[in-house]
Amino acid sequence: MTSSRNSRTDRTYGRRGFFHTSLAAAGVAAGGGLLQVATASQASAAPLAGSAIVLSAANDGSSSVQRQLIDAARAAVQASVPVVVPPGDYLIDDAPMLPHGLNLIGPGARFFGYRPGGNILWVGDDSVIDGITVQNTDSSSGNIGLHVYGSRVSITHCKFVGSSSTQAVYLSRSGCSDIKIVDNVFTGVNYGVLSNSFDGDGAYDLHDVVISGNTFTDIYADAIELNHPSSSAPLAHGFTISGNVISVPVGRGSGRGSGFGVGVAGCADVTVTGNTFLEVRQEAVHVEDGCRRVTITGNTVSGVTGADASAGIAIYPSCEEVTITGNSVENIAGAGIQLIYNGEPAMASDVAITGNTVRDVTDTGIVVGSDSGRGGGYLISGNIIRGARNHGVQVFGTLEDISVTDNLITECGGYGVATERNGGTAARIRYYRDNLINRCGLGDYQAVPIWTGNAVVVPERTAVVAASPVSTGSTCAVPLMRVGRHSEAVLMFQARKAGNPGHRIDSMWRVRWNGSTLVTHHLAQTANGTIGMDSLRVVDGVLTAVVWVGAPGVRLEASATLTGTSVEDGTAYSGTVQGTVLEVTGTRDGNPALESLLKALTAAGVVNDRTTPGTRAA
């Protein structure tokens, strides 16, 4: 469902209920086990209370029943009783516009006709259509089954059949609302339920629509399509799509402009919940064109396998406030859950992807990124991802404010968490913590910088310098901690003169290390007495603070906390590391093993080597 969809031809079923159930729901009384009914020819007489009008017309499909249907419908509306249609085949040769307020009941009745580019029936305000089968036998472009032109319409227990050109239930007029499409069967049609508008033309203000409990099988294009792209804020709103069973199989339609279980464009306040997608050609759920406040929760997606398949659930540009939670997504030819688009100025933003299970996908489990569009606010948390052929989670590009926390990622072919794509821009991850990752082919984390914000960010490394380094001149070097080949963090450093705490410095720095160059930015500092911060350096891989103290022989007490991310050889440090830099004294007596050990521990920032060479005993 792309912008080219706006120019395409307008796109327009559920189990059949028992006859007595349908009648009871319509308010038809049964007395002594027999229905009290009046035929259409008796309609001028007042029907008995609780009666219905029975359509009296040819039910073998040999001649059109259009005139008899209109007469019966008008009489029934006038008398406030339903029209009951006996089982059989009823030919429609010119789409009748059924009157407002009609209750039409017909289990076993099939309305059919050859209507190129037209409808079988028009349905108006305050109408109930229950139990009928609708079939447009035309196979040309854009034929329609039921065309809804009113509000407060209920379509239940019906069956819709057709061809690769049939739009079974179609809503395309402004002013429609409160539509219920429940417990129907749609099979072998192009679009099951289709609503259409563009920038104020068509059903642009459609609202309060429930599509629930239906079964869609052998769909060519989209099972459910809410197509309302607009250059302004969405006006179409209030859609609930729940409890449907949907199949849009490979081998029916083709191309990337359709093949969705549920497609939503330019709508607000949309809930897609509790649906089962058994087989889908391109994407089970597709959301685009500036949708607002979309919730996708509790759905089961068990196969997206077409040649054009891209994801199980996909969110495209300019959408806001999207929640994707508690879904099961598996057997996908593409990504499990995807927010990725290039060439658009604005990506989806304010998106929560939480508590989903993603398994057996040919690409990445969850991918969020854009090489060009701007966007921010992505929470990826509490998901279970297993068996992705590429990465478990991938975030990349020009997006900001991303949180990746508490995910369980296992048995993926690439990284557990990848932070860039094809050598491009690395994503700006603000929070990264508590992800459990194992058995991923390239390692747990990608060896590129994980950009951090300046709030609380993990993993965290803390060194407590308790050995009182001593200045050898006007400055004192204080080894802090080892940093990885790619690091970015915020350093909190405190130092004071031993025995004279009034001489103290508290300093905060942003530091970035790429393995050869240290870039620092001084954020804040307070200093008292004759002490000051001279510089930060990396010496043999150890971040070192150089403190000005003014004279040799000055002892310092210091501590430091480095908050951010440090990546070395494809694996990121995680958790909290705390330790004490110990001062080692005495003589080495020429012991080469001891000398090697002390050198390594000093380089790691674990010890402050104050030993002397000494002389080995004879």
Secondary structure, 3 states (H helix, E strand, C coil): CCHHHHHCCCCCCCCCCCHHHHHHHHCCCEECCEECEEEHHHCCCCCCCCCEEECCCCCEEEEECHHHHHHHHHHHHHHCCCEECCCEEEECCCCCECCCCCEEECCCEEEEECCCCCCCEEECCCEEEECCEEEECCCCCCEEEEEECCCCEEEECCEEECCCCEEEEEECCCCCEEEEEECCEEECCCEEEEEEEECCEECCCCEEEEEECCEEECCCCCCEEEECCCCCCCCCEEEEEECCEEEECCCCCCCCCCCEEEEEECCEEEEEECCEEEEECCEEEEEECCCEEEEEECCEECCECCCCCCEEEEECCCCEEEEEECCEEEEECCEEEEEECCCCCECCEEEEEECCEEEEECCCCEEEEEEEEEEEEEEEECCEEEEECCCCEEEEEEEEEEEEECCEEECCCCEEEECCCCCCCECCEEEEECCEEECCCCEEECCCCCCCCCCCCCCEEEEEECCCCECCCCEEEEEEEECCCEEEEEEEEEEEECCEEEEEEEEEEEEEECCCCEEEEEEEEEEECCCEEEEEEEECCEEEEEEECCCCCCEEEEEEEEEEEEEECCEECCCEEEEECEEECCECCCCHHHHHHHHHHHHCCCEEECCECCCCCC
